């Protein structure tokens, strides 16, 4: 629910940043619109030790997933 004009602008900025900067789950070859495709992971040891972090945006409506370093 959007409460006022300021809240609407905040929600739109968050969604725009999420859409343009974060890798979507369903996209053309899973590519982000403003970034090249990531290099594939082919090493089985690296795949077995992936550490994924989730970040909630817009109060949990949007989720970003990243490899922890």
HELIX and SHEET records of a PDB file:
HELIX    1   1 UNK A    5  UNK A   21  1                                  17    
HELIX    2   2 UNK A   28  UNK A   30  5                                   3    
HELIX    3   3 UNK A   44  UNK A   48  1                                   5    
HELIX    4   4 UNK A   58  UNK A   60  5                                   3    
SHEET    1   A 2 UNK A  52  UNK A  57  0                                        
SHEET    2   A 2 UNK A  62  UNK A  67 -1                                        
END                                                                             
